[in-house]
């Protein structure tokens, strides 16, 4: 499942598309991120009590307790089993978010036995789209050297892969929102409606590399 993506769209474009009213102080004028990995901090647009806002959060919701060894909970980047009670606590719209991206990668095994990243986007121009995500504020330990922290976390949902992603990664692909209408449904509709969103088709735009430089 997707553990690498790029986000190169500017702050104002994200605010305009998602109809976010504010941005948290730490957002600033963030630089393009051509390679975002698990536990990196990246932009999300989330629902709060009073409004929709652009914020920065760390990639990876808390793991279920049975999957945690010791004190460290390194997080889960993708949510697939939506029947799990662990994830159900975040299904309310107050925990919905969208995650801007321009391309995402899946690993592909090549003839010599090594692997390379295959980058997917809507076309060669890497237009902005959004992962359908969940977010929460959490207190715990992500890394021993960091100790206990309180921070905002996010992850995004996955679904069955389409005929473009499937040959590279047959297990799953991210849930994608490409229009303002789809973003609005995800951010406002109850779970039984939001989870039914359909997904558009991608194309392969690059192979190799730990970042998608073409999207910068």
BAMIRO-926651 format. One line per 3 residues: number of its first residue (from 1); their letters; for each residue x, y, z of C-alpha. Coordinates in Angstrom, 2 decimals, padded with zeros to 5 digits. Layout:
BEGIN
NUM = a = X,Y,Z; ...
END
This chain:
BEGIN
1 = xxx = 000.00,000.00,000.00; 001.06,003.55,-000.61; 003.90,004.61,001.70
4 = xxx = 005.30,007.38,-000.48; 003.72,010.35,-002.23; 004.42,013.90,-003.37
7 = xxx = 002.60,017.14,-002.55; 003.72,020.19,-004.47; 000.59,022.37,-004.63
10 = xxx = 000.79,025.76,-002.98; -001.11,026.83,000.12; -003.63,029.11,-001.59
13 = xxx = -004.61,026.55,-004.23; -005.37,024.02,-001.49; -007.42,026.54,000.50
16 = xxx = -009.42,027.53,-002.56; -010.16,023.99,-003.77; -011.15,022.57,-000.40
19 = xxx = -012.99,025.70,000.81; -010.88,025.76,003.97; -011.41,028.99,005.89
22 = xxx = -008.20,029.16,007.92; -004.73,027.70,008.29; -002.94,026.88,011.53
25 = xxx = 000.10,028.95,012.50; 002.61,026.19,011.73; 001.47,025.85,008.11
28 = xxx = 003.18,028.98,006.78; 004.08,028.98,003.10; 005.22,025.37,002.99
31 = xxx = 007.70,024.21,000.37; 006.91,021.53,-002.24; 007.44,018.00,-000.89
34 = xxx = 008.50,015.66,-003.68; 008.90,012.65,-001.38; 006.68,012.21,001.71
37 = xxx = 007.36,009.08,003.77; 005.63,007.57,006.84; 005.83,009.80,009.93
40 = xxx = 006.75,012.86,007.85; 004.80,016.03,008.55; 002.63,017.11,005.62
43 = xxx = -000.41,019.30,004.91; -003.97,018.11,005.44; -007.33,019.90,005.35
46 = xxx = -009.45,018.81,008.30; -012.77,019.42,009.92; -012.67,021.14,013.30
49 = xxx = -015.46,022.11,015.66; -016.18,025.41,013.94; -014.59,025.38,010.50
52 = xxx = -012.46,023.64,007.90; -008.74,024.36,008.20; -005.41,023.65,006.57
55 = xxx = -002.98,022.12,009.07; 000.24,020.13,009.30; 000.13,016.60,010.73
58 = xxx = 002.29,013.49,010.93; 001.53,010.61,008.59; 000.33,007.53,010.46
61 = xxx = -002.64,006.98,012.77; -002.01,004.95,015.96; -001.74,001.20,015.55
64 = xxx = -004.24,-001.07,017.34; -003.04,-002.04,020.80; -002.45,-005.68,019.79
67 = xxx = 000.05,-004.54,017.14; 002.10,-002.38,019.49; 005.31,-003.80,020.95
70 = xxx = 006.55,-002.05,024.06; 005.91,001.66,024.41; 006.43,002.68,020.77
73 = xxx = 003.44,003.14,018.47; 004.93,004.00,015.09; 001.57,004.32,013.37
76 = xxx = -000.30,002.98,010.34; -000.28,005.00,007.13; -003.21,003.30,005.37
79 = xxx = -006.64,002.26,006.65; -008.09,-000.72,004.80; -010.26,-002.77,007.17
82 = xxx = -013.03,-000.27,007.87; -014.98,-002.92,009.81; -012.36,-002.78,012.57
85 = xxx = -013.51,-001.16,015.79; -010.09,000.43,016.10; -010.75,002.69,013.10
88 = xxx = -014.46,003.18,013.72; -013.82,005.74,016.46; -012.61,008.16,013.75
91 = xxx = -015.39,007.67,011.19; -017.38,010.73,012.30; -017.05,013.79,010.07
94 = xxx = -015.18,015.63,012.84; -012.24,013.30,012.09; -012.45,013.48,008.30
97 = xxx = -009.65,015.16,006.37; -008.32,015.33,002.84; -004.64,014.98,002.01
100 = xxx = -003.36,016.90,-001.04; -001.04,015.01,-003.37; 000.26,015.22,-006.92
103 = xxx = 001.57,011.68,-007.36; 001.99,008.53,-005.29; 004.31,005.55,-005.57
106 = xxx = 004.10,001.79,-005.26; 007.14,-000.54,-005.32; 007.66,-002.79,-008.34
109 = xxx = 009.96,-005.80,-008.54; 012.28,-005.69,-011.57; 014.14,-008.44,-013.43
112 = xxx = 017.31,-008.35,-011.33; 015.31,-008.93,-008.14; 015.55,-005.36,-006.89
115 = xxx = 012.59,-003.02,-006.62; 011.85,000.44,-007.96; 009.08,002.94,-007.33
118 = xxx = 006.33,003.35,-009.89; 004.75,006.81,-009.71; 001.07,007.31,-010.48
121 = xxx = -000.76,010.53,-011.31; -003.70,011.66,-013.44; -001.38,012.82,-016.23
124 = xxx = 002.15,014.05,-016.87; 001.32,017.46,-015.39; 000.61,015.88,-011.96
127 = xxx = -002.58,017.84,-011.19; -003.54,018.03,-007.54; -005.94,015.47,-006.10
130 = xxx = -006.76,014.43,-002.55; -006.62,011.25,-000.51; -009.69,010.61,001.64
133 = xxx = -008.20,010.68,005.13; -008.86,010.47,008.84; -007.09,012.52,011.50
136 = xxx = -006.87,012.71,015.28; -004.92,014.39,018.05; -002.90,011.77,019.95
139 = xxx = -000.62,011.46,022.95; 001.93,008.68,022.98; 005.42,007.60,021.90
142 = xxx = 006.26,007.37,018.19; 010.01,006.98,018.70; 011.90,006.12,021.89
145 = xxx = 014.42,008.92,021.38; 011.57,011.41,021.02; 009.63,010.28,024.07
148 = xxx = 005.97,010.96,024.72; 004.41,013.63,022.53; 001.03,015.12,021.77
151 = xxx = 000.53,015.68,018.06; -001.93,015.56,015.18; -001.85,012.39,013.08
154 = xxx = -003.49,011.33,009.82; -003.81,008.37,007.49; -005.83,007.72,004.36
157 = xxx = -008.17,004.99,003.27; -007.39,002.35,000.65; -009.63,000.44,-001.71
160 = xxx = -009.41,-002.25,-004.39; -006.85,-001.23,-007.05; -007.98,-000.24,-010.51
163 = xxx = -006.55,-001.66,-013.74; -003.66,000.82,-013.73; -002.40,000.33,-010.16
166 = xxx = -003.39,-003.35,-009.87; -000.63,-004.81,-012.06; 001.99,-003.09,-009.85
169 = xxx = 000.25,-003.42,-006.48; -002.65,-005.90,-006.54; -003.68,-005.53,-002.89
172 = xxx = -004.91,-001.94,-002.63; -004.67,001.67,-003.74; -005.51,004.94,-001.96
175 = xxx = -009.05,006.30,-002.00; -008.84,009.33,-004.29; -010.98,012.48,-004.48
178 = xxx = -010.43,014.51,-007.66; -013.31,017.00,-007.74; -014.61,019.68,-005.39
181 = xxx = -017.88,017.74,-005.14; -016.12,014.57,-003.97; -014.13,016.54,-001.40
184 = xxx = -017.33,018.13,-000.13; -019.07,014.76,000.25; -016.12,013.29,002.13
187 = xxx = -015.92,016.26,004.49; -019.66,016.51,005.23; -021.50,013.24,004.58
190 = xxx = -022.12,010.51,007.18; -019.96,007.42,006.91; -022.43,005.24,005.00
193 = xxx = -022.47,007.83,002.19; -018.85,008.95,002.27; -017.42,005.43,001.98
196 = xxx = -019.25,004.86,-001.30; -017.24,007.40,-003.31; -016.04,006.10,-006.67
199 = xxx = -012.44,006.37,-007.82; -011.01,007.75,-011.07; -008.28,006.18,-013.21
202 = xxx = -004.57,006.97,-013.05; -001.65,006.55,-015.36; 002.00,005.72,-014.71
205 = xxx = 004.07,008.90,-014.98; 007.54,007.77,-013.81; 009.60,004.85,-012.58
208 = xxx = 012.38,004.90,-010.01; 013.51,007.40,-007.38; 012.49,008.18,-003.83
211 = xxx = 010.89,011.45,-004.88; 008.89,012.57,-007.88; 011.00,015.45,-009.07
214 = xxx = 008.84,016.00,-012.14; 006.02,017.18,-009.89; 008.08,019.93,-008.25
END
